[in-house]
Amino acid sequence: MRDYEELEDHESQNISFDFRGYLFKVLNLWKFVLLCIGAAMLIAYFINVRKQNVYKLDSLISVDNDQNPFFTANTSISFNWGGVSGKVGKILTAIKTRSHNEKVVDSLQYYMEYLVEGKYRKEDIYKKAPFEFIIDKTKNQVINYPVGIRFISDDEFEVFTAFEVASASAQKYGDQSISRIKVPVGTFNKNYKNGENIALSFLNGKLLLKPSHDIKPGSEYFLKFRSYDAVVNSYKSRIIIGSYSQLSSSILKLELAGNNKSKIVDYLNATSSILSRTELETKNLYATNTIKFIDSSLAAVNSDLKNVTDEMNKFRMENQVFDISNEMNQISEQLREFELAKQEEEAKLDYLNNLEFYLNTKTDYTKIAAPTSVGINEGNILNSVSKIVNLAAERQNLEYTTKEGSGLFKEIDRRIDSEKNVLLETIDATKQTIRIRIGTMSRNIVNLESNLSGLPEDEQQYLKIQRKLEISQEAYDIYMTKRSEAAIVKAANISDITVIDEAKDIGGGLIGPNKSLNYMMALMMGFFIPMFLIFIVYLLDNTLHGSDEVTRMSNIPILGLIGKYRYKNNLVAYEKPKSAVAESFRAIRSSLQFIFSKKDTGKKSNTLMITSSVSGEGKTFTSINIATVYALSGKKTILLGLDLRKPKIFNDFNVTNDKGVVNYLIGDNDMEDVITHTHIENLDIIPSGPIPPNPSELLMSGKLKELIATLEHEYDMIILDTPPLGLVTDALELTQYADATIFMVRLDYTKKGMLQLVNAKNRTGELKNVSFVLNFYRHKNNSNYGYGYGYGYGYGYGVYGETYHEKDNPSIFKKIKNFLRRI
């Protein structure tokens, strides 16, 4: 019982995955692996030569914090970005906005490409084109379709196309509208002079030659227009901006990758230029609004001055010149100062009233004038107005990239409302203070005017007109001074964005395709894909391929090995006695002697049963040749064809199958009638006979037992050619007559599961003295390890083997095949 369990455990362990066998399988298929690697490397080569080079270039810009004074050294009308960090954040956002990239694409017209026919594709030549096409932006241009330009001479060219359908997509680059247009189907050609207006349904504009380029007659170029939105989105997603280093966050690096280095350089430099110009316009926004406000106030002051001057001239014409005492002049001068101060306070009050109304009724706060324009220097008001304008401008920038209703808008609106509430409260408090000052000034003016009441009425009128004239002139001078200062500040403003290192093509910049990586990936895929396929095939393969697999899966011994041998019939051992296959059968005969010598039955003869799992594994071939080698050794041998379902052995001996075992078992013929003497000395056969309807019942009858018992007295060796064990149960009924059993295993054909069946039958005792014979065996140095010595006669032998075995004369094809196999 213990031996049985150990045997079962050994067999179950041997069914596990064989890594060594898998390795030898890979080594055996090294040509396939090498072929896959070569194919992968070839594919990588074609990918590398067909892919366009990808370049990446960069430029550096700095963001400064430059505040310009307005009116006083402590006051600024410059747009306050919130410090350098705030500016950097806004630039990082602005560079990825659609509005910014639209300006760049518009300025460079990157929606139009100049192409020439290359080896693998149409190549973009950009500025190298010998001509420039001036687009008519008010008319349609066909998009995503190359329009050919063929030069006939120095001053004449031909437009050619070949549309396959009657309509195509077109775009007007003036308003970016896209529509479907009708185009000529088939070949289209039309000649034009240089500079002549081209007015076609699919192309509109003028072609101008560049003076520095020569035109070769017959040279062809192509114009290709792309969707404006697609081009903008492409550059918007590809351009990269970030800090140059952690030590200096105000230095930004712009990067862009593409296939044409000249286009990359121009796009980066145009981006920096437009970004700087846009930032300066935004920075001057506050000052521009202030100048507009001063101009509107200055117009009113100028009108008052003109009216007062006319009034003074009229008074002088109607009245004589008065000589006013010094005391009265001093009182009049004090009145003028108070009235001027009152007028300034009233101007402040008007500004605050207008500002309060603007904040409560408007939503665009980018047009607020500077409070300093009317002399308001209150720090809280200045800071609040600056912050509100800053936030309003930031919100406008977001409108190009963010959908309305986004959380970013809500956050900015919340900050604007919060700052606006604070400003409105400050305005109320400031207005109250100004009203108090105006009231005090009004009382002082009344007191001074009472001192002048003693003068004659004409003198009082003169002093009053004189004060009004001086006040208007002084107010006019103040506003003119403020406007001049504001204009100077605006003119002196420079952009806070400075180009440190502009983009430039100095060679290099190649980032793709990574040809080395492609080859490395091809090498890996070319190796691992066939390895994986071999693994899958090996894992799913349930056939036996070598003696090592048989020994690993079963403890049943291997009796012998039979090589693959092509011959016209199954009588190889008789007709080719010096062949390697014949020697293999003689080796099997020698091994059987050890098995028969151990039996103790007292019988004169030995009975050998030969079976297999399924048909086609060499069972009949082995039966005939083993019987032949026994007969040639002088043993009186008989071969019984007990495969009643599919009889075969009669064909090779040129006898009929009319009478055989079946005739004897059913009682139609005697034994002497069914025995056939062959042309091989000492060898007789009993064919199967006609195929019966009940073969299993016939084999179980007592007649077969009588037949074999009689034959045991007449013959030295009885060979039983039986049905396949894996298909029918007939062979199991015959094991009772066998002294030894050979189970045929055809390599690359027999299923592994059949060995488990044989193991089970052997453990239960249904098969006795069973041994394996491997058919179609091929000796390999990298497989079938453990066996391969002593039996591989005809495979790999040298002079010694040639002396003792017949040498075949293989065909040229077979010689080539054997040569490749040895490689």
Secondary structure by P-SEA (a helix, b strand, c coil): caaaaaaaaaaaaaacccaaaaaaaaaaaaaaaaaaaaaaaaaaaaaaaaccbbbbbbbbbbbbbbbbbccccccccccccccaaaaaaaaaaaaacaaaaaaaaaaacccbbbbcccccccccccccccbbbbbcccbbbbccbbbbbbbccccbbbbbbbbcccbbbbbccccbbbbbbbbbccbbbbbbcccccccccccbbbbbbbccccccccbbbbbbbccaaaaaaaaaacccccccccccccbbbbbbbcccaaaaaaaaaaaaaaaaaaaaaaaaaaaaaaaaaaaaaaaaaaaaaaaaaaaaaaaaaacccccccaaaaaaaaaaaaaaaaaaaaaaaaaaaaaaaaaaaccccccccccccccccccaaaaaaaaaaaaaaaaaaaaccccccccaaaaaaaaaaaaaaaaaaaaaaaaaaaaaaaaaaaaaaaaaaaaaaccccaaaaaaaaaaaaaaaaaaaaaaaaaaaaaaaaaaaacccccccccccccccccccccaaaaaaaaaaaaacaaaaaaaaaaaaaccccccaaaaaaaccccccccccccccccccccccccccaaaaaaaaaaaaaaaaaaaccccccbbbbbbbccccccaaaaaaaaaaaaaaaaccbbbbbccccccccccccccccccccaaaaaaccccccccccccccccbbbbccccccccaaaaaacaaaaaaaaaaaacccbbbbbccccccccccccccccccbbbbbbbcccccaaaaaaaaaaaaaccccbbbbbbcbbbbbccccccccccccccccccaaaaacbbbbbccaaaaaaaaaaac
